[in-house]
Amino acid sequence: MAKRFNIRMAGVGGQGVVTGSHILSTAVINSGGESTIVPFYGSEKRMAPVESYVRVSDEPIYEIGEITFPHIIIIFHPQVITHGKSYTMPFYFGLKEDGIALINNDGPMNLHKDQARELEERRAKLYYFPATKISLEVAGMDLATNMALMGCIGAITGLATMAGLEQAVKDRFLGKGFVVSGGTAALDSVVERKFKKKQELIEKNVAVMRAGWNYAVDHGWAAANIKRVEEPVAGWNYAVDHGWAAANIKRVEEPVATATA
């Protein structure tokens, strides 16, 4: 049976909504699936509404354009809900029955009673995911919030592998992808200035993405075939050697093979 998800992402300028959607789309293709993407935004400035529409499937996709009836909605910023910073209102408009709302927030939000009722009638699954908190804890910055969300949704859909996501990040920051707007180019420059080398930037983003993936698995949100991904020893030690690791974290030495008589 075909596996397909229509995903509507909504956030505000400066969060990397469009970049995140491109990375997810590329990751699904890298993993052997199919995907199309259409970004939608007005003025390129911080905190302005941004949406992006991503279709992912394990079979060919022939549609392109706005997604009116999504299976999944991803809310990058609580103000999409509390301040109506979205081109689609209410934020769950068109969400299919038994659909998923992945919301970047540290815990459940106090929704208006009518919103809560309508979501309950649709049997919507509300997944409150602390993406910004994870980004700060793992990468030391909030600009990797989109990476946490893409790792989480990759595990939820089951259509992207962690290897596919990691390759998509490398393609994005090593110049193999493409810049979708002047705004994302400026954001990339801001992020890159925070790191001495692009390799460090990639490692940080992949680590945040991995944390998002594992959060989905640990909370029972992930697709049935999805398992936790553990930090490779080389990546773990790279973080320790570069002073990124928490104070209690030490290098992990791999066992050395010994000859036997």
Backbone as CSV, one residue per row, in Angstrom:
resi,resn,N_x,N_y,N_z,CA_x,CA_y,CA_z,C_x,C_y,C_z
1,MET,0.840,-1.195,0.000,0.000,0.000,0.000,0.876,1.246,0.000
2,ALA,0.510,2.214,-0.830,1.302,3.439,-0.944,1.288,4.213,0.365
3,LYS,2.398,4.865,0.633,2.527,5.677,1.830,2.747,7.115,1.370
4,ARG,1.854,7.994,1.792,1.939,9.369,1.328,1.486,10.340,2.409
5,PHE,2.183,11.483,2.463,1.809,12.542,3.393,1.891,13.892,2.684
6,ASN,0.839,14.682,2.828,0.855,16.083,2.415,1.105,16.911,3.671
7,ILE,2.157,17.694,3.647,2.607,18.404,4.854,2.587,19.908,4.623
8,ARG,1.925,20.627,5.516,1.936,22.090,5.477,2.755,22.602,6.653
9,MET,3.778,23.389,6.361,4.630,23.954,7.402,4.332,25.444,7.530
10,ALA,4.227,25.924,8.747,3.953,27.343,8.983,4.855,27.863,10.092
11,GLY,5.457,29.007,9.837,6.329,29.617,10.835,6.485,31.091,10.552
12,VAL,7.566,31.661,11.053,7.826,33.080,10.838,9.220,33.255,10.266
13,GLY,9.429,34.389,9.612,10.712,34.665,8.989,11.873,34.568,9.961
14,GLY,12.963,33.943,9.522,14.148,33.783,10.361,14.261,32.415,10.990
15,GLN,13.233,31.580,10.839,13.261,30.237,11.448,13.736,29.155,10.488
16,GLY,13.902,29.480,9.235,14.347,28.475,8.285,13.263,27.507,7.869
17,VAL,12.026,27.997,7.751,10.915,27.136,7.339,11.166,26.578,5.938
18,VAL,11.537,27.449,5.014,11.759,27.026,3.635,12.982,26.118,3.541
19,THR,14.058,26.472,4.233,15.249,25.624,4.242,14.921,24.240,4.797
20,GLY,14.173,24.205,5.900,13.796,22.924,6.490,12.982,22.079,5.536
21,SER,12.047,22.705,4.826,11.205,21.946,3.910,12.025,21.378,2.751
22,HIS,13.001,22.146,2.272,13.871,21.640,1.211,14.704,20.463,1.713
23,ILE,15.179,20.544,2.943,15.990,19.457,3.491,15.152,18.187,3.648
24,LEU,13.930,18.319,4.140,13.065,17.142,4.264,12.783,16.535,2.895
25,SER,12.431,17.377,1.930,12.126,16.895,0.591,13.322,16.169,-0.017
26,THR,14.506,16.775,0.100,15.723,16.160,-0.433,16.031,14.851,0.281
27,ALA,15.810,14.818,1.600,16.090,13.612,2.384,15.210,12.442,1.948
28,VAL,13.934,12.724,1.681,13.028,11.658,1.226,13.501,11.114,-0.121
29,ILE,13.907,12.009,-1.011,14.425,11.570,-2.316,15.723,10.777,-2.131
30,ASN,16.603,11.264,-1.253,17.840,10.543,-0.956,17.569,9.143,-0.428
31,SER,16.432,8.985,0.250,16.077,7.705,0.878,15.280,6.788,-0.056
32,GLY,15.108,7.214,-1.315,14.428,6.381,-2.299,12.974,6.722,-2.536
33,GLY,12.477,7.798,-1.911,11.091,8.195,-2.072,10.928,9.302,-3.099
34,GLU,9.732,9.881,-3.121,9.413,10.975,-4.037,8.936,12.173,-3.222
35,SER,9.188,13.373,-3.743,8.768,14.571,-3.009,8.686,15.770,-3.941
36,THR,7.737,16.657,-3.631,7.669,17.966,-4.288,7.504,19.018,-3.204
37,ILE,7.891,20.243,-3.526,7.838,21.311,-2.530,7.457,22.627,-3.187
38,VAL,6.642,23.413,-2.487,6.285,24.759,-2.929,6.346,25.687,-1.719
39,PRO,7.324,26.606,-1.665,7.365,27.582,-0.567,6.433,28.749,-0.858
40,PHE,5.959,29.407,0.205,5.069,30.554,0.039,5.379,31.570,1.128
41,TYR,5.760,32.766,0.727,6.061,33.807,1.706,5.897,35.171,1.054
42,GLY,5.722,36.184,1.883,5.568,37.544,1.398,6.872,38.295,1.549
43,SER,6.876,39.317,2.403,8.096,40.096,2.613,9.132,39.258,3.343
44,GLU,10.375,39.351,2.895,11.448,38.576,3.512,12.007,39.347,4.708
45,LYS,11.352,39.209,5.840,11.823,39.864,7.048,11.493,38.980,8.244
46,ARG,12.230,39.202,9.309,12.031,38.388,10.507,10.614,38.552,11.043
47,MET,10.054,37.426,11.494,8.742,37.347,12.128,7.577,37.560,11.160
48,ALA,7.847,37.653,9.854,6.752,37.700,8.879,6.282,36.268,8.614
49,PRO,4.998,36.065,8.310,4.494,34.703,8.086,5.192,34.014,6.908
50,VAL,5.448,32.716,7.085,6.052,31.889,6.039,5.345,30.536,6.047
51,GLU,5.044,30.030,4.870,4.504,28.678,4.758,5.284,27.914,3.694
52,SER,5.249,26.605,3.783,5.847,25.767,2.755,5.043,24.475,2.686
53,TYR,4.841,23.999,1.465,4.005,22.821,1.244,4.863,21.690,0.674
54,VAL,4.909,20.572,1.379,5.760,19.453,0.992,4.918,18.190,0.853
55,ARG,5.064,17.535,-0.275,4.428,16.230,-0.493,5.527,15.170,-0.489
56,VAL,5.324,14.109,0.282,6.292,13.009,0.329,5.551,11.699,0.146
57,SER,6.176,10.770,-0.566,5.517,9.505,-0.858,6.549,8.467,-1.267
58,ASP,6.133,7.186,-1.225,6.991,6.129,-1.761,6.571,5.760,-3.176
59,GLU,5.667,6.547,-3.761,5.246,6.363,-5.148,5.316,7.716,-5.866
60,PRO,5.260,7.717,-7.185,5.339,8.986,-7.924,4.281,9.990,-7.487
61,ILE,4.653,11.265,-7.487,3.755,12.368,-7.129,3.568,13.230,-8.374
62,TYR,2.323,13.527,-8.699,2.042,14.290,-9.903,1.494,15.688,-9.599
63,GLU,1.138,15.932,-8.335,0.593,17.240,-7.962,1.702,18.167,-7.477
64,ILE,1.450,19.454,-7.643,2.331,20.474,-7.097,1.457,21.703,-6.812
65,GLY,1.829,22.455,-5.820,1.036,23.631,-5.476,0.676,23.648,-4.003
66,GLU,-0.191,24.562,-3.650,-0.612,24.718,-2.260,-1.307,23.452,-1.757
67,ILE,-1.068,23.144,-0.496,-1.740,21.999,0.131,-2.865,22.531,1.006
68,THR,-4.084,22.252,0.599,-5.254,22.739,1.328,-5.705,21.757,2.405
69,PHE,-5.521,20.472,2.134,-5.965,19.442,3.073,-4.785,18.550,3.456
70,PRO,-3.983,19.009,4.413,-2.781,18.260,4.792,-3.071,17.078,5.721
71,HIS,-2.190,16.089,5.646,-2.197,15.002,6.622,-1.456,15.440,7.891
72,ILE,-0.474,16.328,7.686,0.377,16.784,8.782,0.562,18.295,8.668
73,ILE,0.484,18.984,9.799,0.879,20.392,9.836,2.016,20.532,10.845
74,ILE,2.970,21.367,10.501,4.107,21.618,11.392,4.107,23.104,11.730
75,ILE,4.020,23.399,13.011,3.996,24.785,13.488,5.366,25.110,14.085
76,PHE,6.107,25.976,13.403,7.465,26.305,13.820,7.510,27.263,15.010
77,HIS,6.481,28.094,15.156,6.502,29.119,16.208,5.116,29.215,16.838
78,PRO,5.032,29.260,18.181,3.722,29.365,18.842,2.882,30.547,18.380
79,GLN,3.528,31.633,17.908,2.767,32.808,17.483,1.938,32.550,16.230
80,VAL,2.245,31.478,15.509,1.375,31.084,14.402,-0.025,30.824,14.943
81,ILE,-0.094,30.274,16.155,-1.369,29.951,16.800,-1.890,31.129,17.619
82,THR,-1.025,31.706,18.459,-1.485,32.727,19.410,-1.705,34.096,18.770
83,HIS,-0.932,34.413,17.716,-1.038,35.728,17.084,-1.550,35.655,15.651
84,GLY,-1.901,34.481,15.193,-2.411,34.333,13.841,-1.396,34.666,12.774
85,LYS,-0.089,34.417,13.059,0.946,34.724,12.071,1.048,33.591,11.063
86,SER,0.047,33.505,10.214,-0.014,32.446,9.214,-0.922,32.880,8.078
87,TYR,-0.636,32.353,6.894,-1.512,32.624,5.753,-2.742,31.717,5.783
88,THR,-2.710,30.713,6.647,-3.826,29.778,6.779,-4.360,29.860,8.201
89,MET,-5.597,30.272,8.354,-6.206,30.395,9.675,-7.598,29.780,9.664
90,PRO,-7.974,29.086,10.766,-7.108,28.766,11.890,-5.947,27.864,11.459
91,PHE,-4.978,27.685,12.308,-3.751,26.996,11.927,-3.994,25.574,11.460
92,TYR,-5.095,24.965,11.892,-5.382,23.573,11.534,-6.369,23.465,10.380
93,PHE,-6.645,24.567,9.690,-7.618,24.557,8.602,-7.277,23.453,7.597
94,GLY,-8.274,22.645,7.257,-8.099,21.607,6.252,-7.435,20.337,6.733
95,LEU,-6.972,20.298,7.999,-6.295,19.094,8.499,-7.223,17.894,8.399
96,LYS,-6.737,16.834,7.782,-7.556,15.644,7.590,-7.849,14.958,8.918
97,GLU,-8.908,14.159,8.947,-9.225,13.382,10.146,-8.058,12.454,10.466
98,ASP,-7.778,12.302,11.763,-6.654,11.499,12.257,-5.307,12.098,11.838
99,GLY,-5.325,13.394,11.479,-4.088,14.058,11.088,-3.211,14.391,12.286
100,ILE,-2.030,14.899,11.981,-1.033,15.205,13.011,-0.691,16.693,12.979
101,ALA,-0.629,17.297,14.160,-0.128,18.673,14.294,1.124,18.611,15.161
102,LEU,2.275,18.851,14.543,3.550,18.878,15.261,3.847,20.336,15.595
103,ILE,3.822,20.655,16.879,3.893,22.054,17.318,5.148,22.288,18.144
104,ASN,5.944,23.272,17.735,7.150,23.620,18.468,6.767,24.397,19.729
105,ASN,6.700,23.682,20.834,6.408,24.306,22.125,6.849,23.345,23.218
106,ASP,7.225,23.901,24.382,7.741,23.065,25.457,6.679,22.186,26.110
107,GLY,5.415,22.507,25.908,4.339,21.711,26.494,3.021,22.086,25.855
108,PRO,1.934,21.439,26.266,0.614,21.726,25.692,0.242,23.196,25.815
109,MET,-0.394,23.727,24.771,-0.836,25.114,24.754,-2.311,25.200,25.126
110,ASN,-2.689,26.332,25.684,-4.096,26.566,26.020,-4.822,27.084,24.785
111,LEU,-5.372,26.169,24.025,-6.083,26.544,22.813,-7.472,27.073,23.154
112,HIS,-8.011,27.913,22.269,-9.386,28.370,22.435,-10.300,27.153,22.452
113,LYS,-11.363,27.192,23.241,-12.227,26.027,23.406,-12.811,25.532,22.087
114,ASP,-13.098,26.463,21.168,-13.623,26.056,19.867,-12.558,25.326,19.050
115,GLN,-11.305,25.801,19.150,-10.222,25.131,18.450,-10.006,23.729,19.009
116,ALA,-9.988,23.626,20.326,-9.793,22.321,20.959,-10.904,21.354,20.570
117,ARG,-12.137,21.860,20.526,-13.270,21.008,20.159,-13.162,20.520,18.715
118,GLU,-12.843,21.437,17.804,-12.756,21.065,16.396,-11.618,20.074,16.153
119,LEU,-10.505,20.253,16.832,-9.398,19.311,16.695,-9.779,17.938,17.248
120,GLU,-10.504,17.938,18.345,-10.966,16.668,18.921,-11.930,15.973,17.972
121,GLU,-12.809,16.733,17.333,-13.758,16.151,16.387,-13.045,15.508,15.200
122,ARG,-11.899,16.058,14.834,-11.119,15.497,13.726,-10.198,14.367,14.193
123,ARG,-10.210,14.089,15.478,-9.328,13.081,16.074,-7.855,13.409,15.780
124,ALA,-7.549,14.699,15.799,-6.186,15.149,15.507,-5.237,14.763,16.634
125,LYS,-4.040,14.371,16.252,-2.988,14.071,17.220,-2.127,15.323,17.372
126,LEU,-2.082,15.861,18.583,-1.287,17.052,18.859,0.029,16.638,19.500
127,TYR,1.109,16.825,18.787,2.431,16.489,19.291,3.170,17.780,19.618
128,TYR,3.316,18.057,20.916,4.055,19.245,21.346,5.529,18.848,21.493
129,PHE,6.347,19.496,20.699,7.748,19.099,20.558,8.656,20.298,20.838
130,PRO,9.545,20.238,21.848,10.390,21.395,22.217,11.579,21.568,21.278
131,ALA,11.304,21.885,20.025,12.357,21.953,19.013,13.398,23.025,19.323
132,THR,12.933,24.213,19.724,13.880,25.294,20.019,14.728,24.950,21.235
133,LYS,14.133,24.358,22.235,14.875,23.942,23.432,15.942,22.924,23.068
134,ILE,15.592,21.960,22.226,16.557,20.941,21.800,17.690,21.588,21.013
135,SER,17.342,22.538,20.139,18.363,23.232,19.362,19.347,23.967,20.270
136,LEU,18.831,24.636,21.276,19.693,25.360,22.216,20.579,24.409,23.014
137,GLU,20.014,23.295,23.458,20.764,22.352,24.276,21.845,21.633,23.477
138,VAL,21.529,21.268,22.245,22.455,20.462,21.451,23.436,21.321,20.661
139,ALA,22.936,22.411,20.058,23.781,23.229,19.187,24.207,24.552,19.803
140,GLY,23.581,24.935,20.914,23.928,26.205,21.536,23.355,27.407,20.831
141,MET,22.342,27.200,19.978,21.695,28.295,19.256,20.288,27.865,18.882
142,ASP,19.417,28.843,18.650,18.039,28.500,18.286,17.843,28.366,16.781
143,LEU,18.877,28.683,15.997,18.747,28.668,14.545,18.699,27.257,13.959
144,ALA,18.861,26.234,14.790,18.738,24.853,14.309,17.374,24.265,14.679
145,THR,16.436,25.133,15.081,15.081,24.672,15.405,14.478,23.883,14.240
146,ASN,14.690,24.378,13.026,14.129,23.685,11.867,14.709,22.281,11.706
147,MET,15.975,22.091,12.083,16.605,20.779,11.969,15.984,19.782,12.941
148,ALA,15.684,20.262,14.149,15.023,19.383,15.123,13.664,18.933,14.594
149,LEU,12.926,19.873,14.020,11.600,19.550,13.481,11.684,18.586,12.306
150,MET,12.686,18.762,11.430,12.812,17.872,10.278,13.242,16.469,10.706
151,GLY,14.083,16.383,11.723,14.440,15.063,12.237,13.237,14.357,12.821
152,CYS,12.432,15.116,13.552,11.239,14.557,14.187,10.233,14.094,13.142
153,ILE,9.958,14.919,12.144,8.952,14.546,11.147,9.478,13.443,10.236
154,GLY,10.787,13.383,10.043,11.361,12.282,9.270,11.056,10.943,9.908
155,ALA,11.165,10.894,11.234,10.856,9.657,11.954,9.356,9.367,11.955
156,ILE,8.536,10.405,12.066,7.086,10.229,12.103,6.564,9.652,10.784
157,THR,7.038,10.180,9.668,6.552,9.700,8.368,7.147,8.353,7.993
158,GLY,8.379,8.111,8.422,9.042,6.863,8.060,9.516,6.834,6.623
159,LEU,9.469,7.971,5.923,9.859,8.009,4.509,11.271,8.546,4.293
160,ALA,11.923,8.963,5.367,13.310,9.425,5.265,14.157,8.620,6.235
161,THR,15.357,8.320,5.827,16.311,7.683,6.729,17.188,8.766,7.347
162,MET,17.839,8.423,8.452,18.741,9.399,9.059,19.900,9.702,8.121
163,ALA,20.350,8.693,7.388,21.434,8.916,6.420,20.977,9.873,5.319
164,GLY,19.722,9.733,4.880,19.184,10.624,3.862,19.086,12.055,4.355
165,LEU,18.684,12.218,5.613,18.607,13.554,6.217,19.992,14.174,6.347
166,GLU,20.937,13.376,6.791,22.299,13.890,6.964,22.882,14.336,5.627
167,GLN,22.655,13.563,4.584,23.160,13.937,3.266,22.497,15.219,2.771
168,ALA,21.215,15.374,3.070,20.498,16.588,2.666,21.096,17.819,3.342
169,VAL,21.483,17.691,4.604,22.122,18.806,5.316,23.468,19.136,4.669
170,LYS,24.233,18.103,4.355,25.540,18.337,3.717,25.365,19.030,2.373
171,ASP,24.391,18.568,1.585,24.147,19.186,0.284,23.764,20.656,0.440
172,ARG,22.970,20.950,1.464,22.479,22.321,1.679,23.622,23.272,2.007
173,PHE,24.529,22.828,2.892,25.556,23.742,3.378,26.889,23.634,2.645
174,LEU,27.032,22.632,1.797,28.253,22.535,1.002,28.045,23.036,-0.419
175,GLY,26.836,23.604,-0.672,26.617,24.272,-1.942,26.060,23.420,-3.050
176,LYS,25.706,22.144,-2.761,25.150,21.289,-3.801,23.655,21.517,-3.988
177,GLY,23.037,22.140,-2.990,21.616,22.450,-3.122,21.470,23.787,-3.820
178,PHE,20.418,24.544,-3.497,20.272,25.851,-4.103,19.651,26.796,-3.098
179,VAL,19.954,28.066,-3.259,19.406,29.098,-2.383,18.031,29.481,-2.901
180,VAL,17.027,29.396,-2.039,15.663,29.638,-2.499,15.279,31.108,-2.459
181,SER,16.020,31.931,-1.719,15.706,33.353,-1.671,16.872,34.109,-1.064
182,GLY,16.840,35.428,-1.220,17.876,36.241,-0.611,17.847,36.126,0.909
183,GLY,16.653,35.935,1.458,16.519,35.811,2.910,17.225,34.599,3.454
184,THR,17.096,33.464,2.776,17.758,32.257,3.268,19.270,32.380,3.097
185,ALA,19.718,33.060,2.053,21.151,33.273,1.858,21.715,34.094,3.013
186,ALA,20.984,35.144,3.409,21.419,35.978,4.532,21.436,35.176,5.828
187,LEU,20.414,34.328,6.027,20.349,33.505,7.234,21.506,32.528,7.266
188,ASP,21.828,31.913,6.126,22.970,31.005,6.067,24.243,31.712,6.506
189,SER,24.435,32.955,6.061,25.634,33.701,6.411,25.713,33.953,7.911
190,VAL,24.573,34.277,8.511,24.531,34.507,9.959,24.921,33.240,10.696
191,VAL,24.348,32.100,10.275,24.639,30.839,10.938,26.109,30.470,10.779
192,GLU,26.612,30.597,9.556,27.985,30.191,9.295,28.993,31.026,10.073
193,ARG,28.688,32.286,10.324,29.607,33.134,11.080,29.752,32.666,12.524
194,LYS,28.781,31.892,12.999,28.849,31.392,14.369,29.805,30.208,14.485
195,PHE,30.267,29.684,13.372,31.135,28.522,13.381,32.405,28.790,12.585
196,LYS,33.500,28.168,12.993,34.771,28.385,12.326,34.808,27.677,10.969
197,LYS,34.168,26.538,10.884,34.201,25.752,9.662,32.810,25.214,9.359
198,LYS,32.560,24.971,8.057,31.266,24.422,7.679,31.072,23.020,8.255
199,GLN,32.170,22.287,8.422,32.047,20.943,8.979,31.452,20.994,10.381
200,GLU,31.863,21.982,11.145,31.309,22.154,12.486,29.823,22.470,12.408
201,LEU,29.444,23.318,11.455,28.040,23.668,11.254,27.217,22.428,10.903
202,ILE,27.743,21.615,10.008,27.036,20.397,9.598,26.884,19.444,10.767
203,GLU,27.961,19.239,11.529,27.913,18.326,12.675,26.854,18.768,13.683
204,LYS,26.787,20.050,13.939,25.815,20.574,14.901,24.381,20.353,14.410
205,ASN,24.142,20.677,13.146,22.797,20.518,12.599,22.368,19.058,12.569
206,VAL,23.275,18.176,12.208,22.949,16.739,12.186,22.683,16.239,13.604
207,ALA,23.446,16.727,14.572,23.225,16.308,15.962,21.835,16.734,16.444
208,VAL,21.422,17.948,16.088,20.081,18.423,16.461,19.016,17.587,15.759
209,MET,19.238,17.296,14.496,18.296,16.487,13.727,18.157,15.096,14.334
210,ARG,19.292,14.522,14.730,19.280,13.204,15.349,18.494,13.235,16.667
211,ALA,18.660,14.301,17.435,17.929,14.435,18.694,16.420,14.509,18.446
212,GLY,16.015,15.232,17.384,14.598,15.306,17.023,14.051,13.955,16.617
213,TRP,14.817,13.231,15.832,14.445,11.871,15.399,14.212,10.978,16.615
214,ASN,15.173,10.961,17.534,15.077,10.092,18.705,13.949,10.501,19.642
215,TYR,13.665,11.795,19.701,12.540,12.262,20.530,11.243,11.657,20.023
216,ALA,11.065,11.636,18.700,9.852,11.048,18.118,9.760,9.560,18.436
217,VAL,10.883,8.862,18.362,10.901,7.427,18.672,10.576,7.203,20.149
218,ASP,11.239,7.943,21.021,11.070,7.757,22.468,9.648,8.063,22.928
219,HIS,8.934,8.931,22.207,7.574,9.316,22.604,6.486,8.553,21.848
220,GLY,6.901,7.550,21.082,5.929,6.704,20.396,5.258,7.346,19.206
221,TRP,5.862,8.379,18.638,5.286,9.067,17.485,5.767,8.490,16.163
222,ALA,6.910,7.820,16.177,7.564,7.403,14.937,6.820,6.266,14.248
223,ALA,7.058,6.140,12.939,6.497,5.031,12.166,7.000,3.712,12.731
224,ALA,6.250,2.658,12.484,6.531,1.359,13.093,7.926,0.828,12.767
225,ASN,8.445,1.167,11.598,9.742,0.624,11.180,10.930,1.463,11.621
226,ILE,10.680,2.535,12.362,11.738,3.484,12.716,12.280,3.194,14.117
227,LYS,13.610,3.155,14.211,14.297,2.913,15.480,15.168,4.115,15.840
228,ARG,15.611,4.126,17.070,16.542,5.161,17.505,17.831,5.097,16.700
229,VAL,18.460,6.231,16.505,19.778,6.273,15.881,20.763,6.764,16.929
230,GLU,21.813,6.010,17.117,22.788,6.367,18.135,23.930,7.156,17.524
231,GLU,24.487,8.032,18.309,25.611,8.844,17.867,26.800,7.951,17.559
232,PRO,27.339,8.008,16.335,28.539,7.229,16.047,29.673,7.657,16.977
233,VAL,30.532,6.718,17.319,31.640,7.031,18.222,32.488,8.161,17.662
234,ALA,32.737,8.143,16.351,33.571,9.198,15.755,32.931,10.565,15.948
235,GLY,31.615,10.651,15.733,30.925,11.916,15.903,30.917,12.371,17.360
236,TRP,30.716,11.422,18.272,30.743,11.701,19.716,32.099,12.290,20.100
237,ASN,33.173,11.622,19.697,34.508,12.079,20.051,34.865,13.404,19.380
238,TYR,34.330,13.635,18.181,34.551,14.907,17.496,33.988,16.046,18.339
239,ALA,32.791,15.823,18.885,32.161,16.844,19.723,32.982,17.096,20.984
240,VAL,33.472,16.019,21.600,34.293,16.166,22.812,35.580,16.916,22.495
241,ASP,36.256,16.515,21.411,37.542,17.118,21.055,37.436,18.592,20.722
242,HIS,36.267,19.013,20.254,36.097,20.413,19.865,35.426,21.254,20.950
243,GLY,35.264,20.641,22.127,34.725,21.404,23.252,33.248,21.672,23.193
244,TRP,32.498,20.885,22.412,31.053,21.100,22.279,30.264,20.306,23.312
245,ALA,30.861,19.245,23.840,30.117,18.311,24.682,29.822,18.895,26.065
246,ALA,28.793,18.338,26.718,28.468,18.732,28.088,29.640,18.413,29.017
247,ALA,29.671,19.078,30.165,30.820,18.973,31.065,31.089,17.544,31.531
248,ASN,30.020,16.739,31.623,30.185,15.376,32.140,30.496,14.343,31.060
249,ILE,30.629,14.790,29.816,30.828,13.867,28.708,32.311,13.708,28.388
250,LYS,32.763,12.448,28.265,34.156,12.142,27.962,34.248,11.392,26.641
251,ARG,35.477,11.301,26.140,35.719,10.532,24.922,35.356,9.058,25.127
252,VAL,34.911,8.440,24.052,34.632,7.004,24.075,35.699,6.321,23.236
253,GLU,36.458,5.454,23.856,37.508,4.745,23.132,36.973,3.414,22.627
254,GLU,37.151,3.169,21.329,36.697,1.911,20.761,37.662,0.800,21.154
255,PRO,37.145,-0.403,21.386,38.008,-1.505,21.785,39.051,-1.817,20.712
256,VAL,40.234,-2.181,21.165,41.309,-2.524,20.247,41.385,-4.033,20.124
257,ALA,41.384,-4.513,18.897,41.453,-5.962,18.682,42.817,-6.493,19.075
258,THR,42.855,-7.626,19.727,44.102,-8.241,20.131,44.221,-9.625,19.529
259,ALA,45.422,-9.996,19.230,45.656,-11.317,18.630,45.495,-12.380,19.694
260,THR,44.990,-13.522,19.315,44.854,-14.644,20.242,45.706,-15.798,19.751
261,ALA,46.273,-16.531,20.690,47.161,-17.649,20.332,46.365,-18.790,19.710
